[in-house]
Amino acid sequence: MTASAKTLLSALGFDDAELSLSFVDDDEMTRLNGQYLGQQGPTNVLAFPMTEGIGGQLNLEILGDVVISADTAAKEAAEAGTSLVRRMEELLVHGVLHLVGFDHATQSQRREMESKADELLALCRAV
């Protein structure tokens, strides 16, 4: 995952940036999802940008935190017939894209984010 994260950051023009990557179980993800997004139940990935809000411009080299639920990722990998590592890589890409400002609230944003994710996944898999 470290090599994938470095590849992603470089491809996005953030060669010197840092991020935190955490893997949690569904219980912890449920807690985080409720506390920060007001949503019930677990989700597969959460991103917490540190370049937004009050103090967001203090250290632009620290992008933020990506939290992946290993339990949910394993379920999704099994359902999709793919490996857990591949699914976690997809979730890492998704989380990093959120950290650098991508969103999927609208159809056009979703298409743009999916296109960028496909491009980045191809780069990661080539490494």
Secondary structure as the mmCIF struct_conf table of DSSP 4:
data_model
#
loop_
_struct_conf.conf_type_id
_struct_conf.id
_struct_conf.beg_label_comp_id
_struct_conf.beg_label_asym_id
_struct_conf.beg_label_seq_id
_struct_conf.end_label_comp_id
_struct_conf.end_label_asym_id
_struct_conf.end_label_seq_id
HELX_RH_AL_P HELX_RH_AL_P1 THR A 2 ALA A 11
TURN_TY1_P TURN_TY1_P1 LEU A 12 GLY A 13
TURN_TY1_P TURN_TY1_P2 ASP A 15 ASP A 16
STRN STRN1 GLU A 18 VAL A 24
HELX_RH_AL_P HELX_RH_AL_P2 ASP A 26 LEU A 37
BEND BEND1 GLY A 41 GLY A 41
BEND BEND2 ASN A 44 ASN A 44
STRN STRN2 VAL A 45 PRO A 49
BEND BEND3 MET A 50 GLY A 53
TURN_TY1_P TURN_TY1_P3 ILE A 54 GLN A 57
BEND BEND4 LEU A 58 LEU A 58
TURN_TY1_P TURN_TY1_P4 LEU A 60 GLU A 61
STRN STRN3 ILE A 62 SER A 69
HELX_RH_AL_P HELX_RH_AL_P3 ALA A 70 ALA A 80
TURN_TY1_P TURN_TY1_P5 GLY A 81 GLY A 81
HELX_RH_AL_P HELX_RH_AL_P4 LEU A 84 LEU A 99
TURN_TY1_P TURN_TY1_P6 VAL A 100 GLY A 101
BEND BEND5 ALA A 105 THR A 106
HELX_RH_AL_P HELX_RH_AL_P5 GLN A 107 ALA A 126
#
